Structures are given as C-alpha cells and as structure tokens.
Amino acid sequence: MNRRRKIMLIMGSGLLVLAAITIGGILMDSALYAPNYDFRSQAPSWKHPFGTDYLGRDMFFRTMAGLSLSIRVGLLAATVSSVIALVLGSLSAVFGGKIDTAVNWLVDLCMGIPHMILLILISIALGGGAVGVITGVAVTHWPSLTRVIRAEVMQVRSAHYVQLARALGKSPWYVAASHIIPHVLPQYLVGLILLFPHAILHEAGITFLGYGLPLEVPAVGVVLSESMKHLATGMWWLAFFPGLALLLVVMLFDLIGDYLKILIDPYAAHE
C-alpha cells in the first residue's frame, strides 16, 4: 500500500467517525440523556462511561449529542464563510482596482478585531441562539481564506490560457467560471475543511461564555459551562470527557485537512 492509499484510508476512517457522531446525535433519543435522580453525580463506570451529572443525566450520550450539534453548526458556519471567501477573493483578483481595494479593506478590518469579541458582539446583536452563533462564525472566519484565494487567482490569471481567453473576447465572468474557479477549487476545499475546527471551537467557546446556544440545548459549550460549577465538589468527569471529546473531534478535522492538502500535491502523495 503506497502513501496515497494510506492517506485515503485514514481520511475515510476519520470521515466515517465524524459522520457516525453527527448522524448518531441526530437520531439519538433525548431520553438517553434525560434527568434521572436515581443516578445523580456518579463517577465513570461501565454503565455510564462518562459518568453522570448532578441531575443524573448520562454524560456520554449528552456529550455525543453536543458534539453532533457542534459539528452541524460548525459545518454550516464554515461553509457560508468559505463561500464568502471564494466570492470576495475571486472578485478582488479578477477585477482589481476599486473592488480589490474594498475587499482588502474589509479583510484588514475584520482581522484587526479579535474573533471572540466580534463573535460576541454579533451574537448579542442577533439575539444569541443558533442564528447568532452561525452568523457570527460565518462573517468572522473568511478573511484568511480570502487572502489565500486572492493570491491563487492572481497567479492563475496571468497564465497563457487565461490571457488567450481574454484575447478572444471572453467576459471576466466566463474566464472566472471556466478557468479560474476550477484552478483554485482544491485550495478552497482544503481551506474549507481547515475552517471547521475553528468554527467548532469558537461555537463552543462563545456558548461556554453564555452568548451562544441556549442552556436547554445539549451543546458541548453548555456542558462545559455547567461543569465549572461542580469541579470543586470532585466531579472532574463533567469537564474532562466532554473537553477531551471536543479536542479529539477538532484534531480529527485538522488531520483530514492536512492529509487532503498532501493528497492534492501529486509529488507528496506518491512519496
């Protein structure tokens, strides 16, 4: 088995794990992590691998439900953000001039404000909840990818086949759709996947601070926020397992993104 097949096998396994968590959380019966006062504050055991909380809720199923929700919110927010980056980066490089100046100004403006502060302000302005979190993450994570796409488009637009298409009278929209966008699509896909862990972490972070998803939702940020009140009583498992699970999911997204970057490079993939 060469390196390319190993990479594809690892990526496929990672995607299966993420898909299983996401779909499992969607199909999971909420009764599995409903309050049960007979099992309050129990340490991890075979029956409850992640233990139970102060209401007797099973932390394993609650964590899986929270991870599923975080992945779905992160996927939606990262997809919207990446589309914004693709459109603005392409317009900036293809048309140049005032459009390029305006896009660069927007990029500098967004990158000049810390993500978390901008996220909180947007979430508060939109009333919090899923809409506020998704919108906040979507409109704050596009600048870096926009710069990458702009640089790729600037490079390819000077290619001979692009210059020939323009000489034949093709419109800028035709050149962008037929020649430029297909060239930057691999870099766009890598950037999209690498946006997922940032989106998931920021969703969990803003929810942990109380400006994101509501408390009745079994989100990882909510679980971690509630666990802070009970760590002093010795219930360490309330924060340890959900935090570790969130970290592993984020690392898995990073791993898939890094391997996809290698897979796109024909020289690195066949070493």
Backbone torsions as a table, in degrees:
resi	resn	phi	psi	omega
1	MET	NA	120.8	-179.5
2	ASN	-80.1	178.6	-174.4
3	ARG	-65.3	-36.2	-178.4
4	ARG	-62.2	-43.3	-179.9
5	ARG	-69.2	-36.2	176.8
6	LYS	-63.0	-42.9	179.5
7	ILE	-63.1	-43.6	179.5
8	MET	-64.6	-36.3	178.1
9	LEU	-66.2	-43.9	179.1
10	ILE	-65.1	-43.9	179.1
11	MET	-62.8	-42.0	179.0
12	GLY	-63.2	-41.1	178.6
13	SER	-64.3	-42.3	178.7
14	GLY	-63.4	-42.3	178.5
15	LEU	-64.8	-36.7	177.6
16	LEU	-64.0	-41.3	178.9
17	VAL	-63.2	-46.6	-179.9
18	LEU	-64.5	-40.4	178.1
19	ALA	-64.8	-39.6	179.4
20	ALA	-63.5	-41.7	178.7
21	ILE	-64.9	-44.9	-177.2
22	THR	-64.9	-51.3	-178.4
23	ILE	-68.2	-39.0	178.4
24	GLY	-60.6	-39.3	178.4
25	GLY	-67.4	-35.5	179.4
26	ILE	-68.4	-42.7	-176.3
27	LEU	-85.1	-8.0	-175.0
28	MET	-67.2	137.3	175.8
29	ASP	-76.4	127.8	-178.0
30	SER	-63.0	-16.8	178.5
31	ALA	-66.3	-21.3	-179.5
32	LEU	-66.7	-27.5	177.9
33	TYR	-122.1	29.4	176.5
34	ALA	-78.1	156.4	178.8
35	PRO	-59.8	138.7	176.7
36	ASN	-144.8	100.1	-171.3
37	TYR	-68.4	-12.2	176.8
38	ASP	-73.5	-17.3	-176.9
39	PHE	-121.6	34.6	-177.2
40	ARG	-68.6	138.4	170.1
41	SER	53.9	44.1	178.5
42	GLN	-93.1	138.5	178.3
43	ALA	-70.3	164.0	179.1
44	PRO	-55.2	138.3	-179.6
45	SER	-150.9	179.1	178.2
46	TRP	-63.9	-34.8	-179.3
47	LYS	-75.6	-35.3	179.0
48	HIS	-129.2	87.5	-174.0
49	PRO	-57.0	-34.3	179.5
50	PHE	-102.2	9.7	-178.6
51	GLY	78.0	-172.4	176.5
52	THR	-128.5	160.7	-178.8
53	ASP	-96.2	-168.1	-175.4
54	TYR	-69.4	-12.3	175.7
55	LEU	-104.2	3.4	-179.9
56	GLY	81.8	15.1	179.7
57	ARG	-79.7	135.9	-179.9
58	ASP	-69.6	118.0	-173.9
59	MET	-74.3	-23.9	177.9
60	PHE	-65.9	-52.3	-179.0
61	PHE	-68.0	-34.9	178.2
62	ARG	-67.3	-37.7	177.6
63	THR	-67.2	-42.7	178.6
64	MET	-63.1	-40.4	177.2
65	ALA	-64.5	-40.0	178.4
66	GLY	-67.1	-40.5	177.4
67	LEU	-63.9	-40.9	178.1
68	SER	-59.9	-44.6	178.8
69	LEU	-65.1	-42.4	179.7
70	SER	-63.2	-40.7	178.9
71	ILE	-64.1	-43.0	-179.0
72	ARG	-66.2	-43.3	177.5
73	VAL	-64.4	-43.2	179.1
74	GLY	-64.0	-41.2	178.9
75	LEU	-62.7	-45.7	-178.8
76	LEU	-65.3	-46.5	-178.6
77	ALA	-65.3	-42.7	-179.6
78	ALA	-66.8	-36.7	178.8
79	THR	-64.9	-45.9	178.1
80	VAL	-61.7	-44.0	-179.2
81	SER	-63.5	-39.9	-179.1
82	SER	-69.5	-34.7	176.8
83	VAL	-65.4	-41.1	175.7
84	ILE	-59.6	-44.0	179.7
85	ALA	-63.3	-42.1	-179.2
86	LEU	-63.7	-44.5	-178.7
87	VAL	-66.4	-50.5	-177.0
88	LEU	-67.5	-41.3	179.1
89	GLY	-63.7	-39.9	179.3
90	SER	-68.9	-45.4	179.3
91	LEU	-61.9	-41.2	-178.5
92	SER	-61.7	-44.3	-176.0
93	ALA	-79.1	-35.5	-176.0
94	VAL	-74.8	-45.6	-174.0
95	PHE	-93.5	-30.3	177.6
96	GLY	62.2	-156.5	175.3
97	GLY	59.7	-133.2	-177.1
98	LYS	-66.3	-33.6	178.9
99	ILE	-65.0	-43.3	177.9
100	ASP	-62.6	-41.8	178.5
101	THR	-62.9	-42.8	-179.3
102	ALA	-65.7	-42.2	-179.8
103	VAL	-65.6	-44.3	178.6
104	ASN	-62.5	-36.1	177.3
105	TRP	-65.0	-42.0	177.8
106	LEU	-64.1	-41.3	178.7
107	VAL	-61.7	-47.1	179.5
108	ASP	-64.0	-37.3	-179.8
109	LEU	-64.5	-47.1	-178.5
110	CYS	-69.1	-37.2	-179.1
111	MET	-76.3	-15.6	179.0
112	GLY	-80.9	-11.0	179.7
113	ILE	-110.4	129.6	178.3
114	PRO	-55.0	139.0	-176.4
115	HIS	-54.7	-48.3	-172.8
116	MET	-65.1	-39.8	178.8
117	ILE	-64.8	-45.4	179.1
118	LEU	-64.4	-38.5	177.2
119	LEU	-60.8	-46.2	-179.2
120	ILE	-63.1	-43.6	-179.6
121	LEU	-62.4	-43.7	180.0
122	ILE	-67.5	-41.8	-179.7
123	SER	-64.1	-41.7	178.1
124	ILE	-64.9	-42.4	-178.8
125	ALA	-62.3	-31.7	-178.5
126	LEU	-96.7	8.4	176.5
127	GLY	83.0	15.5	179.3
128	GLY	69.0	-158.7	-179.4
129	GLY	74.0	-173.1	-177.4
130	ALA	-62.1	-39.9	-179.0
131	VAL	-61.9	-45.5	180.0
132	GLY	-64.7	-41.9	-179.5
133	VAL	-66.5	-49.1	-178.1
134	ILE	-62.7	-44.2	179.0
135	THR	-64.1	-43.6	-179.5
136	GLY	-61.9	-45.6	179.4
137	VAL	-66.7	-39.4	-176.4
138	ALA	-65.5	-39.0	-174.4
139	VAL	-92.4	5.5	179.0
140	THR	-119.2	-5.4	-173.9
141	HIS	-111.8	7.3	-177.2
142	TRP	-89.0	-22.9	-172.0
143	PRO	-57.5	-46.3	-177.0
144	SER	-63.3	-44.6	179.0
145	LEU	-66.9	-32.2	177.4
146	THR	-61.1	-42.1	179.2
147	ARG	-65.4	-39.3	178.6
148	VAL	-64.0	-47.4	-178.7
149	ILE	-65.2	-40.4	178.7
150	ARG	-60.5	-43.0	179.5
151	ALA	-64.1	-40.6	178.6
152	GLU	-65.2	-42.1	-180.0
153	VAL	-66.5	-40.3	178.1
154	MET	-59.8	-34.7	-179.0
155	GLN	-73.6	-43.7	-173.8
156	VAL	-78.5	-24.6	-176.7
157	ARG	-70.0	-15.2	176.2
158	SER	-92.0	2.0	178.9
159	ALA	-67.1	157.4	-175.0
160	HIS	-64.2	-41.6	-176.8
161	TYR	-69.0	-28.9	176.0
162	VAL	-72.8	-42.0	177.9
163	GLN	-63.6	-36.8	178.8
164	LEU	-66.9	-40.8	178.6
165	ALA	-62.2	-39.5	177.8
166	ARG	-68.4	-38.6	178.8
167	ALA	-64.9	-28.0	178.1
168	LEU	-81.4	1.9	175.1
169	GLY	91.2	12.8	179.0
170	LYS	-69.9	143.8	-178.1
171	SER	-74.0	158.1	177.1
172	PRO	-58.1	-34.4	178.2
173	TRP	-65.7	-40.2	179.1
174	TYR	-66.9	-43.7	180.0
175	VAL	-61.9	-42.3	-179.1
176	ALA	-65.6	-44.7	-175.7
177	ALA	-73.6	-35.1	-173.0
178	SER	-93.9	-28.4	-172.2
179	HIS	-121.5	-38.3	-172.3
180	ILE	-87.1	-50.4	-177.6
181	ILE	-58.5	-46.6	178.1
182	PRO	-58.7	-30.9	-179.0
183	HIS	-72.0	-38.1	-176.7
184	VAL	-90.3	-1.1	-177.5
185	LEU	-60.1	-42.8	177.6
186	PRO	-59.3	-44.7	178.1
187	GLN	-64.8	-33.9	177.9
188	TYR	-64.9	-43.3	-179.1
189	LEU	-64.2	-41.9	177.7
190	VAL	-62.9	-45.7	178.3
191	GLY	-61.7	-38.3	178.3
192	LEU	-61.5	-47.3	-179.0
193	ILE	-65.3	-38.4	-179.9
194	LEU	-73.3	-14.4	174.4
195	LEU	-76.9	-26.4	-176.1
196	PHE	-56.2	-51.7	-178.5
197	PRO	-61.2	-37.1	177.8
198	HIS	-64.1	-43.5	180.0
199	ALA	-63.4	-42.2	-178.9
200	ILE	-66.1	-44.4	-179.8
201	LEU	-64.7	-41.4	-179.9
202	HIS	-69.7	-34.1	175.3
203	GLU	-63.3	-45.7	179.0
204	ALA	-65.7	-38.2	-178.9
205	GLY	-66.0	-46.0	-178.1
206	ILE	-70.2	-32.2	175.8
207	THR	-70.4	-38.7	177.6
208	PHE	-59.5	-36.7	-179.2
209	LEU	-79.4	-8.5	176.5
210	GLY	95.8	10.5	-178.6
211	TYR	-110.8	9.0	-175.1
212	GLY	-113.9	-121.9	-176.3
213	LEU	-68.5	148.6	-178.4
214	PRO	-66.1	160.5	-174.5
215	LEU	-66.7	-26.7	-178.7
216	GLU	-75.8	-9.2	179.5
217	VAL	-87.3	133.9	-179.3
218	PRO	-78.7	59.7	178.7
219	ALA	-87.5	155.4	-178.9
220	VAL	-63.1	-38.5	177.8
221	GLY	-61.6	-39.5	177.2
222	VAL	-66.0	-43.9	179.7
223	VAL	-59.9	-45.7	-179.4
224	LEU	-67.9	-37.6	178.8
225	SER	-63.9	-43.3	179.2
226	GLU	-67.1	-33.4	-176.8
227	SER	-67.0	-26.3	-178.7
228	MET	-61.2	-27.3	-177.7
229	LYS	-76.6	-13.8	-172.1
230	HIS	-121.5	3.0	179.5
231	LEU	-65.3	-34.5	-178.9
232	ALA	-66.6	-19.9	179.0
233	THR	-88.0	2.1	178.2
234	GLY	94.6	5.5	-179.6
235	MET	-88.4	65.4	-175.2
236	TRP	-65.7	-27.8	-175.4
237	TRP	-68.0	-19.1	-179.9
238	LEU	-65.3	-29.9	179.2
239	ALA	-103.4	-33.4	-172.9
240	PHE	-64.2	-54.6	-174.3
241	PHE	-69.8	-45.0	175.8
242	PRO	-62.1	-39.7	178.4
243	GLY	-65.6	-41.8	178.5
244	LEU	-65.1	-40.9	178.9
245	ALA	-63.8	-41.9	177.5
246	LEU	-62.7	-42.5	178.9
247	LEU	-61.9	-42.5	-179.5
248	LEU	-65.6	-39.7	177.6
249	VAL	-63.7	-43.7	178.9
250	VAL	-63.5	-43.1	178.8
251	MET	-65.1	-33.2	179.0
252	LEU	-67.0	-41.6	175.3
253	PHE	-62.1	-43.6	178.2
254	ASP	-60.9	-41.5	-179.8
255	LEU	-63.1	-44.5	179.4
256	ILE	-63.4	-41.5	178.5
257	GLY	-63.8	-42.9	179.2
258	ASP	-65.3	-41.8	179.6
259	TYR	-69.4	-33.9	176.2
260	LEU	-65.4	-37.1	177.1
261	LYS	-62.4	-40.6	176.9
262	ILE	-67.8	-39.1	-177.7
263	LEU	-65.1	-34.2	179.9
264	ILE	-70.9	-31.6	178.6
265	ASP	-78.4	110.8	-175.8
266	PRO	-63.5	-27.7	-178.5
267	TYR	-77.0	-44.7	-179.0
268	ALA	-69.9	-33.8	-175.5
269	ALA	-68.6	-25.1	-175.6
270	HIS	-107.1	11.1	179.0
271	GLU	-68.7	NA	NA
